[in-house]
Amino acid sequence: MVIYGVALLSICLLSGVFLGDLLGNILGIDANVGGVGIAMLMLILLAEYLKKKDKLKAPTQEGLSFWSAMYIPIVIAMSAQQNVIAALDGGPLALTAGVAAVLISWAIVPILSKGGNTDETLENEMTGGDQRVRNIR
Amino acid sequence: MLEILGNALTDNGLIVAFTVVGLTMFVSYFLSDKLTKGRIHGSAIAIALGLVLAYIGGMVTGGEKGLSDIGIFAGIGLMGGGMLRDFAIVATAFGANFSEIKKAGVNGVVSLFLGVVLSFIIGVGIALAFGYTDAVSLTTIGAGTATYIVGPVTGTAIGASSEVITLSIAAGLVKSILTMIGTPFVAKYIGLNNPRTAMVYGGLMGTTSGVAGGLAATDPKLVPYGAVTATFYTGLGCLMAPSVLFLMTKAVFG
């Protein structure tokens, strides 16, 4: 059933956010430390595990795929509620700092990501990885 | 009649949001196809249009939440808010390959630390150039240059003025928005076409919304890899900026 996929996703997010808050609490900061990242790792591992056991039926996968496909629309809604005026009003200092940070970081990306076999990894990813997790399509 | 329509829209905020975003995407993909022959990805145009709508919303209402401050568009706030955003980000991980994440793990962690420290130093440098000399203001603006969440968290923790905190938020917002818009354009020059680079990218840039939005416009398959590192960035920044980085700034600038 579709709801199984949605519920699986919810369980991952809730556990991740809880663990992230817990981690922040242990470290003594009032922030969620990587909660969403933890949730993503959980979902990847769970999906691969269930897939291997043949327990991840097509409708269940549809529940996951739907929300995955809603990602870009949600990002657009997110951009439509940014405080753009404040960003522009922050004046030259904020603008310079933000732009400089982005430009310099861009320049560093190729140096740090050396060693990857680009063509092969992308090919593998497109097919859904070794486990062919995304075999719904 | 107008009142009935207004009520109908206000009462169904989330549905209005689906409609607005759907129409925005339709227009964007149409423009992408006709005007740029697909060279500029439709989702990049849509995100830019979203920011324009946010600007208009801010102008009209004077609020901080862009379009969602306008009554009938309040649903945009729910659709693009933290809850559904995180839910959808996690969903993109479905189908991502764990062995890729392990392979890029070390690079990802290195990029995280480097990303926080680098942005911080750049922010401090620029703040110095603009005449700030006290360690508290320098640290807060440096932290804001990491992300717009780290800035106010740090500023509040070390007692910065509200003016400086606002500046730090603005710096982070500029970074986030520029990353959102610029990523698809710069992607091919920095080799951003594989999971490993996407993870490094997420760690270096750190702004979850900027990275995820930018990668979505570049190649949606890269989103989970960028997001998995970026989501640790703000936490790491909140951890390092008010502590280690503040002490170092204080040691240098008194």
HADDOCK unambig.tbl for C-alpha pairs under 7 A between the chains (distance, minus, plus):
assign (segid A and resid 9 and name CA) (segid B and resid 91 and name CA) 6.60 0.50 0.50
assign (segid A and resid 13 and name CA) (segid B and resid 87 and name CA) 6.54 0.50 0.50
assign (segid A and resid 13 and name CA) (segid B and resid 90 and name CA) 6.90 0.50 0.50
assign (segid A and resid 29 and name CA) (segid B and resid 238 and name CA) 6.97 0.50 0.50
assign (segid A and resid 29 and name CA) (segid B and resid 239 and name CA) 6.41 0.50 0.50
assign (segid A and resid 31 and name CA) (segid B and resid 235 and name CA) 6.13 0.50 0.50
assign (segid A and resid 32 and name CA) (segid B and resid 235 and name CA) 6.10 0.50 0.50
assign (segid A and resid 33 and name CA) (segid B and resid 232 and name CA) 5.94 0.50 0.50
assign (segid A and resid 33 and name CA) (segid B and resid 235 and name CA) 4.34 0.50 0.50
assign (segid A and resid 34 and name CA) (segid B and resid 231 and name CA) 5.04 0.50 0.50
assign (segid A and resid 34 and name CA) (segid B and resid 232 and name CA) 4.13 0.50 0.50
assign (segid A and resid 34 and name CA) (segid B and resid 235 and name CA) 6.34 0.50 0.50
assign (segid A and resid 36 and name CA) (segid B and resid 86 and name CA) 6.51 0.50 0.50
assign (segid A and resid 36 and name CA) (segid B and resid 90 and name CA) 6.63 0.50 0.50
assign (segid A and resid 36 and name CA) (segid B and resid 231 and name CA) 6.16 0.50 0.50
assign (segid A and resid 37 and name CA) (segid B and resid 228 and name CA) 4.59 0.50 0.50
assign (segid A and resid 37 and name CA) (segid B and resid 229 and name CA) 6.85 0.50 0.50
assign (segid A and resid 37 and name CA) (segid B and resid 231 and name CA) 5.57 0.50 0.50
assign (segid A and resid 37 and name CA) (segid B and resid 232 and name CA) 6.75 0.50 0.50
assign (segid A and resid 39 and name CA) (segid B and resid 90 and name CA) 6.40 0.50 0.50
assign (segid A and resid 40 and name CA) (segid B and resid 90 and name CA) 4.92 0.50 0.50
assign (segid A and resid 40 and name CA) (segid B and resid 93 and name CA) 5.48 0.50 0.50
assign (segid A and resid 40 and name CA) (segid B and resid 228 and name CA) 6.82 0.50 0.50
assign (segid A and resid 43 and name CA) (segid B and resid 93 and name CA) 6.76 0.50 0.50
assign (segid A and resid 43 and name CA) (segid B and resid 94 and name CA) 6.52 0.50 0.50
assign (segid A and resid 44 and name CA) (segid B and resid 93 and name CA) 6.08 0.50 0.50
assign (segid A and resid 44 and name CA) (segid B and resid 94 and name CA) 5.82 0.50 0.50
assign (segid A and resid 44 and name CA) (segid B and resid 95 and name CA) 6.96 0.50 0.50
assign (segid A and resid 44 and name CA) (segid B and resid 96 and name CA) 6.52 0.50 0.50
assign (segid A and resid 44 and name CA) (segid B and resid 98 and name CA) 6.58 0.50 0.50
assign (segid A and resid 47 and name CA) (segid B and resid 94 and name CA) 6.97 0.50 0.50
assign (segid A and resid 64 and name CA) (segid B and resid 91 and name CA) 5.92 0.50 0.50
assign (segid A and resid 64 and name CA) (segid B and resid 94 and name CA) 6.93 0.50 0.50
assign (segid A and resid 67 and name CA) (segid B and resid 88 and name CA) 5.33 0.50 0.50
assign (segid A and resid 67 and name CA) (segid B and resid 91 and name CA) 5.80 0.50 0.50
assign (segid A and resid 68 and name CA) (segid B and resid 88 and name CA) 5.56 0.50 0.50
assign (segid A and resid 68 and name CA) (segid B and resid 91 and name CA) 4.66 0.50 0.50
assign (segid A and resid 68 and name CA) (segid B and resid 92 and name CA) 4.58 0.50 0.50
assign (segid A and resid 70 and name CA) (segid B and resid 88 and name CA) 6.63 0.50 0.50
assign (segid A and resid 71 and name CA) (segid B and resid 88 and name CA) 5.13 0.50 0.50
assign (segid A and resid 71 and name CA) (segid B and resid 89 and name CA) 6.54 0.50 0.50
assign (segid A and resid 72 and name CA) (segid B and resid 216 and name CA) 6.42 0.50 0.50
assign (segid A and resid 73 and name CA) (segid B and resid 21 and name CA) 6.20 0.50 0.50
assign (segid A and resid 74 and name CA) (segid B and resid 79 and name CA) 6.03 0.50 0.50
assign (segid A and resid 74 and name CA) (segid B and resid 80 and name CA) 5.14 0.50 0.50
assign (segid A and resid 74 and name CA) (segid B and resid 85 and name CA) 6.25 0.50 0.50
assign (segid A and resid 75 and name CA) (segid B and resid 80 and name CA) 6.34 0.50 0.50
assign (segid A and resid 75 and name CA) (segid B and resid 213 and name CA) 5.98 0.50 0.50
assign (segid A and resid 76 and name CA) (segid B and resid 21 and name CA) 6.82 0.50 0.50
assign (segid A and resid 76 and name CA) (segid B and resid 46 and name CA) 6.43 0.50 0.50
assign (segid A and resid 76 and name CA) (segid B and resid 47 and name CA) 5.04 0.50 0.50
assign (segid A and resid 76 and name CA) (segid B and resid 50 and name CA) 5.65 0.50 0.50
assign (segid A and resid 77 and name CA) (segid B and resid 21 and name CA) 6.47 0.50 0.50
assign (segid A and resid 77 and name CA) (segid B and resid 50 and name CA) 6.75 0.50 0.50
assign (segid A and resid 77 and name CA) (segid B and resid 76 and name CA) 5.55 0.50 0.50
assign (segid A and resid 77 and name CA) (segid B and resid 79 and name CA) 6.18 0.50 0.50
assign (segid A and resid 77 and name CA) (segid B and resid 80 and name CA) 4.45 0.50 0.50
assign (segid A and resid 78 and name CA) (segid B and resid 80 and name CA) 3.88 0.50 0.50
assign (segid A and resid 78 and name CA) (segid B and resid 81 and name CA) 6.36 0.50 0.50
assign (segid A and resid 79 and name CA) (segid B and resid 47 and name CA) 6.09 0.50 0.50
assign (segid A and resid 79 and name CA) (segid B and resid 50 and name CA) 5.18 0.50 0.50
assign (segid A and resid 79 and name CA) (segid B and resid 51 and name CA) 5.27 0.50 0.50
assign (segid A and resid 80 and name CA) (segid B and resid 50 and name CA) 4.15 0.50 0.50
assign (segid A and resid 80 and name CA) (segid B and resid 51 and name CA) 5.08 0.50 0.50
assign (segid A and resid 80 and name CA) (segid B and resid 53 and name CA) 5.61 0.50 0.50
assign (segid A and resid 80 and name CA) (segid B and resid 54 and name CA) 4.42 0.50 0.50
assign (segid A and resid 80 and name CA) (segid B and resid 66 and name CA) 6.05 0.50 0.50
assign (segid A and resid 80 and name CA) (segid B and resid 67 and name CA) 5.81 0.50 0.50
assign (segid A and resid 81 and name CA) (segid B and resid 54 and name CA) 5.25 0.50 0.50
assign (segid A and resid 81 and name CA) (segid B and resid 65 and name CA) 4.78 0.50 0.50
assign (segid A and resid 81 and name CA) (segid B and resid 66 and name CA) 4.13 0.50 0.50
assign (segid A and resid 81 and name CA) (segid B and resid 67 and name CA) 5.47 0.50 0.50
assign (segid A and resid 81 and name CA) (segid B and resid 68 and name CA) 5.79 0.50 0.50
assign (segid A and resid 81 and name CA) (segid B and resid 77 and name CA) 6.47 0.50 0.50
assign (segid A and resid 82 and name CA) (segid B and resid 51 and name CA) 6.91 0.50 0.50
assign (segid A and resid 82 and name CA) (segid B and resid 54 and name CA) 5.99 0.50 0.50
assign (segid A and resid 82 and name CA) (segid B and resid 65 and name CA) 5.80 0.50 0.50
assign (segid A and resid 82 and name CA) (segid B and resid 66 and name CA) 5.51 0.50 0.50
assign (segid A and resid 83 and name CA) (segid B and resid 54 and name CA) 6.94 0.50 0.50
assign (segid A and resid 83 and name CA) (segid B and resid 64 and name CA) 5.12 0.50 0.50
assign (segid A and resid 83 and name CA) (segid B and resid 65 and name CA) 5.70 0.50 0.50
assign (segid A and resid 83 and name CA) (segid B and resid 66 and name CA) 5.71 0.50 0.50
assign (segid A and resid 84 and name CA) (segid B and resid 51 and name CA) 6.82 0.50 0.50
assign (segid A and resid 84 and name CA) (segid B and resid 54 and name CA) 6.41 0.50 0.50
assign (segid A and resid 84 and name CA) (segid B and resid 55 and name CA) 5.45 0.50 0.50
assign (segid A and resid 85 and name CA) (segid B and resid 55 and name CA) 5.98 0.50 0.50
assign (segid A and resid 85 and name CA) (segid B and resid 58 and name CA) 6.42 0.50 0.50
assign (segid A and resid 86 and name CA) (segid B and resid 170 and name CA) 6.05 0.50 0.50
assign (segid A and resid 87 and name CA) (segid B and resid 170 and name CA) 4.39 0.50 0.50
assign (segid A and resid 87 and name CA) (segid B and resid 171 and name CA) 6.92 0.50 0.50
assign (segid A and resid 87 and name CA) (segid B and resid 173 and name CA) 5.50 0.50 0.50
assign (segid A and resid 87 and name CA) (segid B and resid 174 and name CA) 5.63 0.50 0.50
assign (segid A and resid 90 and name CA) (segid B and resid 167 and name CA) 5.54 0.50 0.50
assign (segid A and resid 90 and name CA) (segid B and resid 170 and name CA) 5.17 0.50 0.50
assign (segid A and resid 93 and name CA) (segid B and resid 126 and name CA) 6.96 0.50 0.50
assign (segid A and resid 93 and name CA) (segid B and resid 127 and name CA) 6.84 0.50 0.50
assign (segid A and resid 93 and name CA) (segid B and resid 130 and name CA) 6.70 0.50 0.50
assign (segid A and resid 94 and name CA) (segid B and resid 167 and name CA) 5.90 0.50 0.50
assign (segid A and resid 94 and name CA) (segid B and resid 168 and name CA) 6.94 0.50 0.50
assign (segid A and resid 94 and name CA) (segid B and resid 170 and name CA) 5.54 0.50 0.50
assign (segid A and resid 94 and name CA) (segid B and resid 171 and name CA) 4.03 0.50 0.50
assign (segid A and resid 95 and name CA) (segid B and resid 171 and name CA) 6.05 0.50 0.50
assign (segid A and resid 95 and name CA) (segid B and resid 174 and name CA) 6.10 0.50 0.50
assign (segid A and resid 97 and name CA) (segid B and resid 122 and name CA) 6.76 0.50 0.50
assign (segid A and resid 97 and name CA) (segid B and resid 123 and name CA) 5.32 0.50 0.50
assign (segid A and resid 97 and name CA) (segid B and resid 126 and name CA) 5.84 0.50 0.50
assign (segid A and resid 97 and name CA) (segid B and resid 145 and name CA) 6.37 0.50 0.50
assign (segid A and resid 97 and name CA) (segid B and resid 171 and name CA) 5.91 0.50 0.50
assign (segid A and resid 98 and name CA) (segid B and resid 145 and name CA) 5.97 0.50 0.50
assign (segid A and resid 98 and name CA) (segid B and resid 171 and name CA) 4.80 0.50 0.50
assign (segid A and resid 98 and name CA) (segid B and resid 172 and name CA) 6.17 0.50 0.50
assign (segid A and resid 98 and name CA) (segid B and resid 174 and name CA) 5.05 0.50 0.50
assign (segid A and resid 98 and name CA) (segid B and resid 175 and name CA) 4.38 0.50 0.50
assign (segid A and resid 99 and name CA) (segid B and resid 174 and name CA) 6.85 0.50 0.50
assign (segid A and resid 99 and name CA) (segid B and resid 175 and name CA) 6.15 0.50 0.50
assign (segid A and resid 101 and name CA) (segid B and resid 119 and name CA) 5.39 0.50 0.50
assign (segid A and resid 101 and name CA) (segid B and resid 122 and name CA) 6.15 0.50 0.50
assign (segid A and resid 101 and name CA) (segid B and resid 145 and name CA) 6.94 0.50 0.50
assign (segid A and resid 102 and name CA) (segid B and resid 175 and name CA) 6.06 0.50 0.50
assign (segid A and resid 102 and name CA) (segid B and resid 179 and name CA) 6.82 0.50 0.50
assign (segid A and resid 102 and name CA) (segid B and resid 205 and name CA) 6.99 0.50 0.50
assign (segid A and resid 105 and name CA) (segid B and resid 204 and name CA) 6.21 0.50 0.50
assign (segid A and resid 105 and name CA) (segid B and resid 205 and name CA) 6.50 0.50 0.50
assign (segid A and resid 109 and name CA) (segid B and resid 190 and name CA) 6.43 0.50 0.50
assign (segid A and resid 109 and name CA) (segid B and resid 200 and name CA) 6.69 0.50 0.50
assign (segid A and resid 109 and name CA) (segid B and resid 201 and name CA) 6.21 0.50 0.50
assign (segid A and resid 110 and name CA) (segid B and resid 190 and name CA) 5.39 0.50 0.50
assign (segid A and resid 110 and name CA) (segid B and resid 191 and name CA) 6.50 0.50 0.50
assign (segid A and resid 112 and name CA) (segid B and resid 107 and name CA) 6.70 0.50 0.50
assign (segid A and resid 112 and name CA) (segid B and resid 200 and name CA) 6.87 0.50 0.50
assign (segid A and resid 113 and name CA) (segid B and resid 107 and name CA) 6.71 0.50 0.50
assign (segid A and resid 113 and name CA) (segid B and resid 196 and name CA) 6.56 0.50 0.50
assign (segid A and resid 113 and name CA) (segid B and resid 197 and name CA) 5.19 0.50 0.50
assign (segid A and resid 113 and name CA) (segid B and resid 200 and name CA) 6.19 0.50 0.50
assign (segid A and resid 116 and name CA) (segid B and resid 196 and name CA) 6.46 0.50 0.50
assign (segid A and resid 118 and name CA) (segid B and resid 194 and name CA) 5.57 0.50 0.50
assign (segid A and resid 121 and name CA) (segid B and resid 194 and name CA) 6.41 0.50 0.50
assign (segid A and resid 122 and name CA) (segid B and resid 194 and name CA) 5.36 0.50 0.50
assign (segid A and resid 125 and name CA) (segid B and resid 97 and name CA) 6.71 0.50 0.50
assign (segid A and resid 128 and name CA) (segid B and resid 95 and name CA) 5.53 0.50 0.50
assign (segid A and resid 128 and name CA) (segid B and resid 96 and name CA) 6.88 0.50 0.50
assign (segid A and resid 129 and name CA) (segid B and resid 97 and name CA) 5.25 0.50 0.50
assign (segid A and resid 133 and name CA) (segid B and resid 95 and name CA) 5.27 0.50 0.50
assign (segid A and resid 134 and name CA) (segid B and resid 95 and name CA) 5.26 0.50 0.50
